[in-house]
Amino acid sequence: MRGTASAYDTVHNVRLIAAAYGSVLGVFTDVNGAPLTSQIAIQPSSEGFGHFPTVTFCPDLGSFLVTWNSNTNATPNSNFTFGRLVSYTTSGYLASAIFQISDTASFWETGA
């Protein structure tokens, strides 16, 4: 793994754990850490090499903001910061498309 992160949803009492090594994957767990979902492909590896995710819960949106660093197929030698909203109550759990946050290359050895 090239980084893991988690955050707690105080509204629905679930935790989102994200990990990355190429793909950025997530899983929802209950308060005891038992998985509630199978793996969620937040960023498939076909979209770039994702690493060092961070996760923050926004109660106003009822969603988690997951961010990570990744190159893209168009820029294989540069890393940028990307994000996606993930929600326990959204069908399929992905509440937004992937969006690019930074327009300049980022330092890939730190959390996004």
All heavy atoms as an XYZ file, in Angstrom:
838
protein
N       0.835     -1.180      0.000
C       0.000      0.000      0.000
C       0.878      1.240      0.000
O       1.932      1.254      0.619
C      -0.892      0.037      1.238
C      -2.015     -0.973      1.272
S      -3.310     -0.662      0.079
C      -3.055     -1.980     -1.049
N       0.381      2.240     -0.668
C       1.041      3.547     -0.658
C       0.106      4.514      0.051
O      -0.368      5.485     -0.516
C       1.337      4.022     -2.076
C       2.312      3.174     -2.835
C       3.712      3.306     -2.357
N       4.235      4.611     -2.704
C       5.414      5.043     -2.330
N       6.195      4.298     -1.603
N       5.816      6.229     -2.670
N      -0.193      4.203      1.302
C      -1.008      5.078      2.128
C      -2.388      4.526      2.406
O      -3.010      3.910      1.546
N      -2.833      4.734      3.638
C      -4.190      4.417      4.057
C      -4.713      5.579      4.883
O      -3.937      6.343      5.463
C      -4.253      3.131      4.907
O      -3.439      3.306      6.062
C      -3.795      1.921      4.122
N      -6.017      5.709      4.927
C      -6.642      6.777      5.716
C      -8.072      6.355      6.027
O      -8.650      5.505      5.346
C      -6.638      8.099      4.944
N      -8.645      6.958      7.061
C     -10.040      6.671      7.383
C     -10.662      7.877      8.061
O      -9.967      8.757      8.576
C     -10.157      5.441      8.276
O      -9.654      5.716      9.566
N     -11.984      7.890      8.049
C     -12.754      8.923      8.755
C     -14.080      8.301      9.161
O     -14.530      7.311      8.584
C     -12.968     10.151      7.879
N     -14.711      8.913     10.157
C     -15.944      8.376     10.737
C     -17.133      9.254     10.385
O     -17.072     10.481     10.512
C     -15.785      8.284     12.258
C     -16.935      7.601     12.935
C     -17.134      6.231     12.794
C     -17.836      8.321     13.707
C     -18.198      5.594     13.412
C     -18.898      7.693     14.333
C     -19.071      6.327     14.181
O     -20.127      5.708     14.791
N     -18.216      8.614      9.933
C     -19.478      9.281      9.614
C     -20.320      9.286     10.889
O     -20.847      8.259     11.303
C     -20.164      8.516      8.492
C     -21.570      9.005      8.152
O     -22.188      9.706      8.970
O     -22.056      8.643      7.066
N     -20.443     10.451     11.515
C     -21.170     10.577     12.774
C     -22.675     10.513     12.590
O     -23.404     10.331     13.554
C     -20.796     11.905     13.460
O     -21.059     12.974     12.545
C     -19.327     11.933     13.853
N     -23.146     10.663     11.361
C     -24.580     10.619     11.077
C     -25.067      9.175     10.943
O     -26.092      8.787     11.492
C     -24.911     11.428      9.803
C     -26.381     11.326      9.456
C     -24.483     12.883      9.971
N     -24.309      8.355     10.206
C     -24.712      6.976      9.916
C     -23.913      5.935     10.704
O     -24.116      4.734     10.524
C     -24.601      6.703      8.417
C     -25.424      7.644      7.617
N     -24.893      8.735      6.980
C     -26.757      7.687      7.382
C     -25.857      9.412      6.375
N     -26.991      8.795      6.604
N     -22.984      6.408     11.538
C     -22.166      5.532     12.393
C     -21.409      4.474     11.602
O     -21.420      3.288     11.936
C     -23.022      4.881     13.482
C     -23.579      5.909     14.435
O     -22.874      6.822     14.834
N     -24.842      5.781     14.769
N     -20.755      4.914     10.529
C     -19.906      4.040      9.726
C     -18.562      4.726      9.507
O     -18.446      5.945      9.613
C     -20.535      3.690      8.351
C     -21.815      2.892      8.529
C     -20.780      4.928      7.519
N     -17.556      3.927      9.226
C     -16.216      4.442      8.921
C     -15.888      4.074      7.482
O     -16.199      2.965      7.043
C     -15.193      3.835      9.870
C     -13.762      4.259      9.605
C     -12.807      3.772     10.670
N     -13.094      4.340     11.968
C     -12.742      5.568     12.379
N     -12.092      6.370     11.556
N     -13.044      5.991     13.574
N     -15.255      5.007      6.770
C     -14.724      4.719      5.443
C     -13.217      4.594      5.566
O     -12.551      5.514      6.061
C     -15.076      5.821      4.441
C     -14.483      5.639      3.037
C     -15.014      4.382      2.354
C     -14.748      6.864      2.175
N     -12.700      3.456      5.144
C     -11.257      3.227      5.116
C     -10.833      3.220      3.652
O     -11.436      2.516      2.834
C     -10.887      1.896      5.782
C     -11.360      1.895      7.239
C      -9.384      1.643      5.691
C     -11.241      0.550      7.921
N      -9.832      4.020      3.316
C      -9.319      4.086      1.942
C      -7.853      3.670      1.943
O      -7.105      3.988      2.867
C      -9.464      5.496      1.374
N      -7.459      2.956      0.901
C      -6.075      2.526      0.714
C      -5.756      2.634     -0.771
O      -6.654      2.557     -1.616
C      -5.888      1.097      1.201
N      -4.474      2.800     -1.074
C      -4.103      2.975     -2.478
C      -2.775      2.318     -2.790
O      -1.846      2.340     -1.978
C      -4.028      4.459     -2.819
N      -2.719      1.744     -3.950
C      -1.492      1.304     -4.598
C      -1.867      1.076     -6.053
O      -2.178     -0.037     -6.471
C      -0.905      0.030     -3.984
C       0.478     -0.270     -4.523
C       1.582      0.392     -4.003
C       0.672     -1.147     -5.563
C       2.856      0.159     -4.492
C       1.932     -1.392     -6.073
C       3.023     -0.743     -5.535
O       4.277     -0.974     -6.042
N      -1.930      2.146     -6.806
C      -2.471      2.116     -8.167
C      -3.938      2.480     -8.103
O      -4.317      3.628     -8.296
N      -4.766      1.505     -7.758
C      -6.187      1.790     -7.521
C      -6.333      2.453     -6.151
O      -5.570      2.160     -5.226
C      -6.999      0.494     -7.506
O      -6.936     -0.151     -8.736
N      -7.319      3.320     -6.025
C      -7.714      3.840     -4.716
C      -8.996      3.103     -4.363
O     -10.000      3.203     -5.073
C      -7.944      5.363     -4.744
C      -8.371      5.860     -3.370
C      -6.686      6.093     -5.209
N      -8.935      2.317     -3.290
C     -10.057      1.478     -2.897
C     -10.578      1.905     -1.535
O      -9.819      2.429     -0.711
C      -9.622      0.007     -2.836
C      -9.045     -0.558     -4.124
C      -8.492     -1.957     -3.875
C     -10.101     -0.575     -5.214
N     -11.849      1.655     -1.305
C     -12.437      1.965     -0.014
C     -13.338      0.841      0.443
O     -13.770      0.000     -0.351
N     -13.627      0.818      1.739
C     -14.589     -0.107      2.315
C     -15.232      0.582      3.519
O     -14.562      1.301      4.252
C     -13.941     -1.460      2.711
C     -12.922     -1.295      3.821
C     -14.990     -2.488      3.079
N     -16.541      0.407      3.664
C     -17.236      0.912      4.839
C     -17.217     -0.165      5.916
O     -17.408     -1.353      5.623
C     -18.685      1.284      4.511
C     -18.815      2.589      3.785
C     -19.073      2.617      2.427
C     -18.684      3.787      4.465
C     -19.196      3.817      1.751
C     -18.802      5.000      3.799
C     -19.065      5.011      2.443
N     -16.995      0.250      7.159
C     -17.025     -0.665      8.291
C     -17.973     -0.128      9.358
O     -18.284      1.066      9.384
C     -15.635     -0.854      8.925
O     -15.232      0.360      9.556
C     -14.605     -1.278      7.886
N     -18.388     -1.029     10.258
C     -19.184     -0.572     11.394
C     -18.243     -0.049     12.480
O     -17.020     -0.014     12.290
C     -20.116     -1.683     11.900
C     -19.386     -2.877     12.493
O     -18.174     -2.790     12.813
O     -20.042     -3.925     12.652
N     -18.791      0.322     13.621
C     -17.981      0.921     14.688
C     -16.955     -0.057     15.252
O     -15.960      0.367     15.839
C     -18.859      1.491     15.824
C     -19.707      2.637     15.320
C     -19.727      0.405     16.434
N     -17.174     -1.355     15.052
C     -16.233     -2.365     15.545
C     -15.201     -2.773     14.494
O     -14.372     -3.636     14.755
C     -17.002     -3.605     16.021
C     -17.899     -3.258     17.187
O     -17.483     -2.607     18.134
N     -19.149     -3.678     17.107
N     -15.275     -2.184     13.295
C     -14.323     -2.492     12.239
C     -14.735     -3.622     11.322
O     -13.973     -4.006     10.436
N     -15.935     -4.161     11.507
C     -16.410     -5.227     10.621
C     -16.841     -4.626      9.288
O     -17.576     -3.627      9.262
C     -17.575     -5.973     11.264
N     -16.420     -5.199      8.164
C     -16.795     -4.651      6.851
C     -18.306     -4.691      6.630
O     -18.964     -5.669      6.948
C     -16.094     -5.575      5.867
C     -15.048     -6.290      6.646
C     -15.537     -6.358      8.054
N     -18.821     -3.599      6.080
C     -20.234     -3.508      5.706
C     -20.424     -3.589      4.202
O     -21.544     -3.807      3.734
C     -20.833     -2.193      6.218
C     -20.838     -2.002      7.737
C     -21.271     -0.586      8.084
C     -21.753     -3.034      8.393
N     -19.354     -3.368      3.447
C     -19.416     -3.392      1.984
C     -18.218     -4.179      1.459
O     -17.248     -4.414      2.184
C     -19.350     -1.974      1.385
O     -18.070     -1.399      1.700
C     -20.461     -1.083      1.914
N     -18.293     -4.552      0.204
C     -17.108     -5.059     -0.470
C     -16.265     -3.844     -0.872
O     -16.641     -2.699     -0.633
C     -17.500     -5.907     -1.679
O     -18.278     -5.141     -2.560
N     -15.135     -4.087     -1.512
C     -14.269     -2.983     -1.930
C     -14.987     -2.066     -2.903
O     -15.711     -2.527     -3.784
C     -13.002     -3.500     -2.588
C     -12.031     -4.115     -1.637
C     -10.744     -4.522     -2.324
O     -10.647     -4.560     -3.559
N      -9.739     -4.832     -1.545
N     -14.751     -0.780     -2.738
C     -15.310      0.248     -3.610
C     -14.145      0.831     -4.407
O     -13.157      1.296     -3.820
C     -15.984      1.363     -2.779
C     -17.069      0.774     -1.883
C     -16.524      2.456     -3.680
C     -17.433      1.672     -0.707
N     -14.230      0.821     -5.720
C     -13.171      1.377     -6.568
C     -13.372      2.890     -6.665
O     -14.140      3.375     -7.497
C     -13.184      0.737     -7.938
N     -12.692      3.625     -5.812
C     -12.802      5.084     -5.811
C     -12.084      5.658     -7.029
O     -12.574      6.561     -7.687
C     -12.265      5.658     -4.481
C     -13.110      5.113     -3.313
C     -12.266      7.183     -4.508
C     -12.528      5.382     -1.948
N     -10.898      5.122     -7.318
C     -10.200      5.408     -8.582
C      -9.631      4.096     -9.098
O      -8.745      3.525     -8.469
C      -9.049      6.397     -8.434
C      -8.311      6.574     -9.777
C      -6.972      7.256     -9.685
O      -6.908      8.460     -9.746
N      -5.896      6.489     -9.549
N     -10.128      3.608    -10.228
C      -9.536      2.391    -10.799
C      -8.113      2.665    -11.278
O      -7.783      3.788    -11.660
C     -10.445      2.055    -11.976
C     -11.566      3.024    -11.959
C     -11.248      4.106    -10.984
N      -7.272      1.638    -11.275
C      -5.880      1.832    -11.702
C      -5.777      2.229    -13.167
O      -4.775      2.807    -13.585
C      -5.060      0.567    -11.442
O      -5.576     -0.511    -12.179
N      -6.810      1.977    -13.959
C      -6.790      2.376    -15.363
C      -6.796      3.890    -15.529
O      -6.503      4.405    -16.605
C      -7.988      1.778    -16.106
O      -9.201      2.260    -15.540
N      -7.115      4.619    -14.476
C      -7.168      6.088    -14.528
C      -5.851      6.733    -14.098
O      -5.727      7.942    -14.107
C      -8.297      6.591    -13.629
C      -9.615      5.957    -13.933
C     -10.653      6.941    -14.397
O     -10.432      8.150    -14.299
O     -11.686      6.471    -14.876
N      -4.882      5.951    -13.663
C      -3.609      6.471    -13.182
C      -3.168      5.692    -11.963
O      -3.865      4.793    -11.496
N      -1.993      6.023    -11.437
C      -1.461      5.331    -10.260
C      -1.739      6.195     -9.038
O      -1.045      7.172     -8.774
C       0.042      5.073    -10.420
C       0.588      4.172     -9.347
C       0.566      2.811     -9.511
C       1.085      4.702     -8.169
C       1.043      1.967     -8.515
C       1.560      3.879     -7.168
C       1.547      2.500     -7.345
N      -2.771      5.837     -8.289
C      -3.156      6.594     -7.105
C      -2.377      6.175     -5.880
O      -2.014      5.011     -5.725
N      -2.101      7.136     -4.989
C      -1.373      6.852     -3.765
C      -1.635      7.930     -2.728
O      -2.060      9.024     -3.045
C       0.127      6.689     -4.024
C       0.684      7.707     -4.969
N       0.617      7.551     -6.335
C       1.274      8.883     -4.760
C       1.171      8.604     -6.923
N       1.578      9.426     -5.986
N      -1.387      7.585     -1.471
C      -1.520      8.461     -0.313
C      -2.872      9.176     -0.235
O      -2.966     10.389     -0.300
C      -0.357      9.456     -0.240
C       0.955      8.762     -0.055
C       1.857      8.662     -1.083
C       1.256      8.163      1.157
C       3.065      7.990     -0.915
C       2.451      7.485      1.338
C       3.364      7.397      0.301
N      -3.953      8.393     -0.049
C      -5.276      9.016      0.093
C      -5.449      9.681      1.455
O      -4.743      9.352      2.419
C      -6.234      7.819     -0.035
C      -5.436      6.667      0.489
C      -4.013      6.932      0.061
N      -6.356     10.612      1.514
C      -6.850     11.174      2.770
C      -8.373     11.104      2.719
O      -8.969     11.085      1.636
C      -6.399     12.632      3.006
O      -6.912     13.449      1.963
C      -4.885     12.755      3.049
N      -9.005     11.062      3.886
C     -10.458     10.951      3.970
C     -10.963     11.915      5.022
O     -10.424     11.973      6.135
C     -10.893      9.518      4.353
C     -12.414      9.398      4.386
C     -10.302      8.486      3.403
N     -12.001     12.677      4.680
C     -12.650     13.605      5.612
C     -14.156     13.465      5.449
O     -14.650     13.386      4.328
C     -12.239     15.061      5.298
O     -10.823     15.163      5.359
C     -12.862     16.029      6.275
N     -14.871     13.438      6.577
C     -16.328     13.361      6.508
C     -16.926     14.752      6.620
O     -16.528     15.552      7.462
C     -16.888     12.479      7.627
C     -18.385     12.402      7.601
C     -19.040     11.764      6.560
C     -19.144     13.003      8.586
C     -20.429     11.708      6.513
C     -20.529     12.952      8.558
C     -21.172     12.305      7.522
N     -17.902     15.059      5.759
C     -18.620     16.335      5.785
C     -20.075     16.060      6.157
O     -20.846     15.594      5.312
C     -18.539     17.019      4.429
S     -19.467     18.572      4.377
N     -20.484     16.336      7.401
C     -21.853     16.046      7.803
C     -22.895     16.843      7.024
O     -24.014     16.371      6.821
C     -21.885     16.377      9.296
C     -20.647     17.115      9.591
C     -19.682     16.868      8.487
N     -22.552     18.044      6.562
C     -23.510     18.846      5.790
C     -23.870     18.169      4.473
O     -24.998     18.290      4.004
C     -22.957     20.240      5.519
C     -22.823     21.069      6.783
O     -23.509     20.757      7.783
O     -22.029     22.012      6.781
N     -22.926     17.474      3.866
C     -23.173     16.752      2.616
C     -23.574     15.304      2.858
O     -24.099     14.651      1.965
C     -21.921     16.770      1.737
C     -21.462     18.118      1.193
C     -20.161     17.954      0.429
C     -22.532     18.718      0.305
N     -23.265     14.786      4.048
C     -23.494     13.375      4.309
C     -22.565     12.496      3.501
O     -22.872     11.350      3.205
N     -21.413     13.038      3.136
C     -20.457     12.333      2.274
C     -19.042     12.496      2.802
O     -18.742     13.431      3.541
C     -20.489     12.890      0.847
O     -21.729     12.675      0.243
N     -18.194     11.593      2.372
C     -16.761     11.685      2.630
C     -16.094     12.307      1.412
O     -16.463     12.000      0.275
C     -16.161     10.296      2.830
C     -16.624      9.583      4.056
C     -17.769      8.799      4.017
C     -15.912      9.674      5.233
C     -18.195      8.117      5.145
C     -16.334      8.997      6.366
C     -17.478      8.222      6.328
N     -15.114     13.157      1.651
C     -14.252     13.628      0.580
C     -12.976     12.804      0.664
O     -12.280     12.833      1.686
C     -13.919     15.115      0.719
C     -12.864     15.652     -0.259
C     -13.326     15.498     -1.704
C     -12.519     17.086      0.062
N     -12.717     12.042     -0.389
C     -11.488     11.261     -0.487
C     -10.590     11.980     -1.484
O     -11.025     12.299     -2.597
C     -11.767      9.818     -0.963
C     -10.472      9.018     -1.037
C     -12.780      9.142     -0.051
N      -9.367     12.259     -1.084
C      -8.394     12.886     -1.984
C      -7.172     11.981     -2.076
O      -6.894     11.197     -1.168
C      -7.972     14.288     -1.507
O      -7.346     14.176     -0.224
C      -9.165     15.227     -1.427
N      -6.441     12.081     -3.172
C      -5.242     11.279     -3.367
C      -4.385     11.935     -4.425
O      -4.823     12.804     -5.165
C      -5.591      9.844     -3.781
C      -6.293      9.753     -5.099
C      -5.727      9.580     -6.331
C      -7.704      9.869     -5.338
N      -6.688      9.571     -7.312
C      -7.917      9.740     -6.720
C      -8.812     10.061     -4.509
C      -9.183      9.807     -7.292
C     -10.066     10.121     -5.080
C     -10.243      9.993     -6.449
N      -3.136     11.520     -4.472
C      -2.220     11.952     -5.512
C      -2.179     10.881     -6.588
O      -2.270      9.689     -6.291
C      -0.816     12.169     -4.948
C      -0.768     13.331     -3.992
O      -1.312     14.388     -4.261
N      -0.129     13.139     -2.862
N      -2.068     11.307     -7.848
C      -2.040     10.352     -8.947
C      -1.462     11.003    -10.190
O      -1.638     12.200    -10.407
C      -3.462      9.864     -9.253
O      -3.458      8.929    -10.309
N      -0.801     10.171    -10.998
C      -0.499     10.617    -12.351
C      -1.740     10.325    -13.191
O      -2.741      9.829    -12.679
C       0.741      9.905    -12.899
C       0.527      8.406    -13.058
O      -0.508      7.853    -12.700
N       1.522      7.729    -13.588
N      -1.688     10.669    -14.445
C      -2.783     10.330    -15.358
C      -2.172      9.685    -16.592
O      -0.950      9.741    -16.795
C      -3.585     11.582    -15.787
O      -2.738     12.418    -16.572
C      -4.114     12.348    -14.593
N      -3.007      9.109    -17.413
C      -2.504      8.530    -18.654
C      -1.884      9.600    -19.544
O      -0.943      9.343    -20.278
C      -3.622      7.793    -19.379
C      -4.098      6.592    -18.583
O      -3.336      5.982    -17.850
N      -5.367      6.264    -18.709
N      -2.404     10.826    -19.459
C      -1.874     11.931    -20.280
C      -0.598     12.522    -19.681
O       0.185     13.130    -20.393
C      -2.929     13.023    -20.429
N      -0.402     12.368    -18.362
C       0.768     12.940    -17.686
C       1.429     11.869    -16.817
O       1.419     11.958    -15.587
C       0.368     14.140    -16.812
O      -0.581     13.684    -15.840
C      -0.209     15.265    -17.630
N       2.038     10.853    -17.419
C       2.562      9.726    -16.637
C       3.718     10.079    -15.702
O       3.993      9.349    -14.769
C       2.997      8.723    -17.704
C       3.228      9.543    -18.931
C       2.254     10.684    -18.845
N       4.395     11.203    -15.904
C       5.537     11.561    -15.073
C       5.246     12.690    -14.086
O       6.156     13.198    -13.441
C       6.727     11.952    -15.959
C       7.184     10.783    -16.800
O       7.270      9.659    -16.313
N       7.458     11.022    -18.068
N       4.003     13.100    -13.970
C       3.619     14.165    -13.031
C       2.436     13.687    -12.204
O       1.560     12.989    -12.702
C       3.228     15.435    -13.778
O       4.328     15.944    -14.489
N       2.419     14.074    -10.947
C       1.329     13.726    -10.046
C       0.508     14.955     -9.718
O       1.060     16.034     -9.499
C       1.882     13.125     -8.760
C       2.444     11.752     -8.990
O       1.689     10.812     -9.150
N       3.757     11.646     -9.036
N      -0.803     14.776     -9.677
C      -1.728     15.837     -9.330
C      -2.638     15.329     -8.214
O      -2.698     14.128     -7.947
C      -2.560     16.241    -10.554
C      -1.721     16.801    -11.665
C      -1.210     15.968    -12.656
C      -1.415     18.145    -11.719
C      -0.425     16.464    -13.683
C      -0.627     18.654    -12.734
C      -0.125     17.817    -13.725
N      -3.361     16.231     -7.577
C      -4.286     15.856     -6.519
C      -5.688     15.735     -7.106
O      -6.140     16.632     -7.820
C      -4.269     16.895     -5.383
O      -2.926     17.005     -4.896
C      -5.184     16.479     -4.245
N      -6.347     14.610     -6.796
C      -7.693     14.327     -7.272
C      -8.605     14.073     -6.084
O      -8.137     13.817     -4.975
C      -7.694     13.092     -8.188
C      -6.966     13.314     -9.474
C      -5.598     13.095     -9.560
C      -7.638     13.762    -10.597
C      -4.920     13.309    -10.744
C      -6.966     13.984    -11.788
C      -5.608     13.759    -11.861
N      -9.904     14.137     -6.312
C     -10.856     13.870     -5.252
C     -12.117     13.234     -5.779
O     -12.383     13.229     -6.988
N     -12.886     12.689     -4.830
C     -14.182     12.105     -5.160
C     -15.007     12.059     -3.879
O     -14.476     11.800     -2.806
C     -14.009     10.703     -5.719
C     -15.291     10.117     -6.264
C     -15.023      8.832     -7.000
N     -15.940      8.734     -8.128
C     -15.890      7.805     -9.043
N     -14.956      6.884     -9.003
N     -16.776      7.774    -10.022
N     -16.304     12.332     -3.999
C     -17.214     12.195     -2.872
C     -17.733     10.763     -2.824
O     -18.102     10.195     -3.847
C     -18.389     13.164     -3.001
C     -18.030     14.647     -2.919
C     -19.271     15.496     -3.183
C     -17.423     14.992     -1.569
N     -17.739     10.203     -1.610
C     -18.203      8.845     -1.378
C     -19.216      8.895     -0.244
O     -18.965      9.539      0.781
C     -17.018      7.918     -1.007
C     -17.485      6.508     -0.739
C     -15.953      7.946     -2.092
N     -20.363      8.253     -0.424
C     -21.431      8.308      0.576
C     -21.998      6.930      0.852
O     -22.284      6.170     -0.080
C     -22.552      9.236      0.106
O     -23.634      9.197      1.016
N     -22.197      6.618      2.118
C     -22.766      5.335      2.509
C     -24.199      5.174      2.021
O     -24.654      4.067      1.785
C     -22.687      5.191      4.034
C     -23.129      3.835      4.530
C     -22.388      2.700      4.227
C     -24.274      3.699      5.293
C     -22.784      1.445      4.671
C     -24.677      2.449      5.749
C     -23.928      1.329      5.439
O     -24.330      0.089      5.881
N     -24.912      6.287      1.847
C     -26.327      6.225      1.479
C     -26.580      6.353     -0.024
O     -27.722      6.292     -0.460
C     -27.130      7.312      2.221
O     -26.598      8.589      1.878
C     -27.060      7.105      3.727
N     -25.542      6.551     -0.828
C     -25.683      6.660     -2.282
C     -25.576      5.274     -2.907
O     -24.665      4.510     -2.567
C     -24.591      7.580     -2.864
O     -24.740      8.873     -2.310
C     -24.671      7.662     -4.377
N     -26.460      4.948     -3.806
C     -26.396      3.674     -4.511
C     -25.043      3.549     -5.204
O     -24.638      4.444     -5.953
C     -27.532      3.585     -5.537
O     -27.433      2.393     -6.273
N     -24.330      2.491     -4.939
C     -22.998      2.316     -5.505
C     -21.925      3.065     -4.733
O     -20.749      2.947     -5.051
N     -22.317      3.892     -3.780
C     -21.452      4.616     -2.840
C     -20.680      5.789     -3.437
O     -20.188      6.622     -2.706
C     -20.467      3.667     -2.126
C     -21.167      2.495     -1.504
C     -21.002      1.207     -2.012
C     -22.035      2.666     -0.432
C     -21.674      0.129     -1.450
C     -22.704      1.593      0.131
C     -22.518      0.327     -0.381
O     -23.173     -0.737      0.169
N     -20.556      5.880     -4.752
C     -19.805      6.971     -5.378
C     -20.757      8.134     -5.627
O     -21.643      8.060     -6.464
C     -19.153      6.494     -6.670
C     -18.195      5.317     -6.495
C     -17.696      4.828     -7.847
C     -17.040      5.679     -5.570
N     -20.572      9.222     -4.874
C     -21.499     10.362     -4.914
C     -21.074     11.437     -5.903
O     -21.784     12.425     -6.070
C     -21.642     10.955     -3.509
N     -19.926     11.272     -6.546
C     -19.495     12.231     -7.568
C     -18.554     11.524     -8.526
O     -18.078     10.419     -8.255
C     -18.774     13.437     -6.937
O     -17.459     13.087     -6.545
N     -18.270     12.192     -9.618
C     -17.215     11.748    -10.519
C     -15.874     12.133     -9.902
O     -15.809     12.943     -8.971
C     -17.376     12.409    -11.885
N     -14.800     11.576    -10.415
C     -13.460     11.998     -9.995
C     -13.229     13.404    -10.514
O     -13.567     13.725    -11.650
C     -12.391     11.043    -10.558
C     -12.570      9.648     -9.963
C     -10.995     11.588    -10.309
C     -11.710      8.586    -10.612
N     -12.667     14.267     -9.659
C     -12.353     15.626    -10.097
C     -10.923     15.967     -9.715
O     -10.395     15.488     -8.714
C     -13.344     16.648     -9.518
C     -13.547     16.548     -8.032
C     -12.753     17.269     -7.149
C     -14.546     15.725     -7.514
C     -12.941     17.167     -5.793
C     -14.745     15.614     -6.152
C     -13.938     16.344     -5.281
N     -10.283     16.773    -10.553
C      -8.909     17.207    -10.306
C      -8.944     18.434     -9.423
O      -9.662     19.394     -9.695
C      -8.187     17.506    -11.618
C      -6.712     17.768    -11.434
C      -5.957     17.802    -12.750
O      -6.370     17.190    -13.730
N      -4.840     18.513    -12.757
N      -8.160     18.409     -8.349
C      -8.119     19.516     -7.398
C      -6.972     20.465     -7.705
O      -7.133     21.674     -7.668
C      -8.015     18.977     -5.954
C      -9.282     18.191     -5.616
C      -7.770     20.101     -4.964
C      -9.232     17.442     -4.312
N      -5.795     19.919     -7.996
C      -4.632     20.773     -8.259
C      -4.389     20.879     -9.755
O      -4.643     19.942    -10.504
C      -3.384     20.213     -7.577
O      -3.004     18.986     -8.176
N      -3.899     22.034    -10.169
C      -3.542     22.190    -11.581
C      -2.029     22.254    -11.759
O      -1.538     22.439    -12.861
C      -4.216     23.409    -12.202
C      -3.842     24.707    -11.516
O      -3.143     24.665    -10.490
O      -4.246     25.765    -12.006
N      -1.293     22.088    -10.645
C       0.161     21.977    -10.715
C       0.552     20.658    -10.071
O      -0.162     20.113     -9.223
C       0.847     23.146     -9.982
O       0.409     23.171     -8.620
C       0.522     24.476    -10.637
N       1.693     20.140    -10.459
C       2.156     18.860     -9.935
C       2.313     18.934     -8.423
O       2.680     19.966     -7.870
C       3.460     18.480    -10.603
N       2.026     17.817     -7.763
C       2.103     17.751     -6.302
C       3.242     16.814     -5.894
O       3.710     15.992     -6.665
C       0.783     17.253     -5.726
O       0.506     15.950     -6.188
N       3.661     16.947     -4.638
C       4.680     16.066     -4.092
C       4.016     14.765     -3.710
O       3.177     14.717     -2.825
C       5.351     16.739     -2.887
C       6.461     15.912     -2.301
C       7.584     15.603     -3.046
C       6.363     15.446     -1.002
C       8.603     14.847     -2.501
C       7.376     14.695     -0.451
C       8.501     14.394     -1.192
N       4.359     13.676     -4.335
C       3.619     12.432     -4.224
C       3.890     11.635     -2.975
O       3.210     10.665     -2.684
C       3.879     11.569     -5.442
C       5.315     11.142     -5.592
C       6.316     11.848     -6.187
C       5.907      9.941     -5.142
N       7.485     11.164     -6.128
C       7.264      9.976     -5.484
C       5.420      8.822     -4.469
C       8.145      8.950     -5.190
C       6.301      7.799     -4.169
C       7.640      7.873     -4.530
N       4.858     11.997     -2.157
C       5.177     11.226     -0.943
C       4.392     11.691      0.281
O       4.692     11.293      1.380
C       6.660     11.296     -0.644
C       7.501     10.479     -1.603
C       7.464      8.984     -1.316
O       7.039      8.587     -0.230
O       7.856      8.227     -2.200
N       3.407     12.547      0.096
C       2.604     13.014      1.224
C       1.136     12.825      0.908
O       0.760     12.643     -0.242
C       2.865     14.499      1.513
O       2.508     15.263      0.368
C       4.308     14.766      1.865
N       0.300     12.875      1.935
C      -1.134     12.777      1.730
C      -1.647     13.936      0.899
O      -1.124     15.038      0.946
N      -2.659     13.656      0.143
C      -3.227     14.662     -0.757
C      -3.982     15.720      0.026
O      -4.506     15.494      1.069
C      -4.155     13.995     -1.748
